[in-house]
Every structure is written in structure tokens, then in C-alpha cells.
Amino acid sequence: MPRKLREEVLDLAHEGYQGVVKTKQHLRSKVWWPGVDKAVEAKCKVCYGCQLVAQPPPPEPMRCTEFLSEPWRDLAGDLLGPLPSGEYLFVVVDYYSRYFEVAIDEVSDLHKSH
């Protein structure tokens, strides 16, 4: 494919916002030039229409959680901070009982200097 016609051919193959895979398939069935795949990917990456019609990734499958047999075996923890007061919160939740513990800690002088 001559260089001066590549952009026009790419535009025609891309018509209808078919996405990367279908645009590549359409072009490969008719024409070829070095870097055709990268040209299609670059065009579709910045194309607003392609972004609108692109399929979102499928959600992860739901998994059932096994019934827990005893407390404090399966836990979740999270850290929040710094709060406006300069404190950090560390929260631990027991999945069995839903009981939670919260630890509050202030920033040490070592961390304040940074």
C-alpha cells in the first residue's frame, strides 16, 4: 500500500467504529503495509467513537464465601490517614462476628519532619 493512501484506507476500514480487532481483520483481508497493526491501534486508541462502543471487561464471577467456623481466623485490616488532626486509624474486622477494633496513633516526630 503506498504511503500516501494509508491514512485514507485506514479511515475507510475504521468507519463505523468497529474497534481494533475488526478493523485489523478488515484491512488484512484487503491490504497490508509495514506497521499496519500499530497504525490501527493508534487510531482506535484516540478515537472517541471507539471508546464509546468498546465493550467493558466482564465483571469477575461471584464467589460464595464459606461459612466461618470460629472467630478471629479471617480478618480484614485497613489504614486511614493522616486525618486533619494528624492521627492515623488502623481498623481490624473479624469476618466471623463482624467485631472490629480501632487503633488510633499520632504521627511520630520522625514523620512530621518529612
C-alpha positions in Angstrom: 0.0 0.0 0.0 1.5 3.3 -1.0 2.3 5.6 2.0 0.1 8.5 0.7 -3.0 6.2 0.6 -2.5 4.5 4.0 -4.4 7.1 6.1 -7.3 7.2 3.7 -7.5 3.4 3.6 -7.2 3.2 7.4 -10.1 5.8 7.8 -12.3 3.7 5.4 -11.6 0.4 7.3 -12.2 2.2 10.6 -15.6 3.5 9.5 -18.4 2.5 11.9 -16.0 2.4 14.9 -15.6 -1.4 14.8 -12.7 -1.4 17.2 -9.1 -2.7 16.9 -9.7 -6.4 16.1 -12.4 -5.9 13.4 -10.5 -3.0 11.8 -7.3 -5.1 11.6 -9.3 -8.1 10.2 -10.9 -5.9 7.6 -7.6 -4.3 6.5 -5.7 -7.7 6.4 -8.3 -9.1 4.1 -7.6 -6.4 1.5 -4.3 -4.7 2.1 -1.0 -4.7 4.0 1.8 -2.4 4.9 4.6 -2.4 7.5 3.2 -1.2 10.8 -0.5 -1.6 9.8 -1.3 -3.1 13.2 0.3 -0.3 15.1 -1.5 2.3 12.9 -4.9 0.7 13.7 -4.1 0.5 17.4 -3.0 4.2 17.5 -6.2 5.3 15.6 -8.6 3.3 17.8 -6.9 4.4 21.0 -7.6 8.1 20.3 -11.0 7.6 18.6 -13.9 8.8 20.8 -16.4 6.6 18.9 -14.3 3.5 19.5 -14.1 4.3 23.2 -17.9 4.7 23.4 -18.7 1.4 21.7 -15.9 -0.6 23.3 -17.1 -3.5 25.5 -16.2 -3.1 29.1 -14.4 -6.0 30.6 -16.7 -8.6 32.1 -17.1 -8.5 35.9 -15.3 -11.0 37.9 -17.5 -14.0 38.8 -19.2 -14.0 42.2 -17.8 -16.4 44.7 -19.5 -17.7 47.7 -17.8 -17.3 51.0 -17.5 -20.4 53.1 -19.3 -20.2 56.4 -16.6 -19.4 59.0 -16.2 -21.8 61.9 -14.6 -19.6 64.5 -13.8 -16.0 65.3 -10.5 -14.3 64.6 -9.4 -16.6 61.8 -10.4 -14.4 58.8 -9.7 -10.7 59.3 -9.6 -7.6 57.3 -7.5 -4.5 58.0 -7.4 -1.0 56.7 -5.3 2.1 57.4 -6.8 5.6 57.2 -4.9 8.8 57.5 -3.5 11.2 58.1 -6.7 12.8 59.4 -6.8 16.6 59.8 -5.8 16.1 63.4 -2.6 14.3 62.3 -3.8 10.9 63.6 -4.0 7.6 61.7 -6.7 5.0 62.2 -6.0 1.3 61.9 -9.1 -0.9 61.8 -9.3 -4.7 62.0 -12.6 -6.5 61.4 -13.3 -10.1 62.3 -15.3 -11.6 59.4 -17.0 -14.2 61.7 -18.5 -11.9 64.3 -18.2 -8.5 62.4 -16.5 -7.2 65.6 -13.9 -4.5 64.9 -11.0 -3.0 66.7 -9.7 0.5 66.0 -6.3 1.8 67.0 -5.5 5.5 66.9 -1.9 6.7 66.5 -0.4 10.1 66.1 2.3 10.8 63.7 5.7 10.5 65.3 8.2 13.4 65.3 10.3 11.5 62.7 7.4 11.5 60.2 6.4 15.1 60.9 9.7 16.4 59.7 9.3 14.9 56.2 
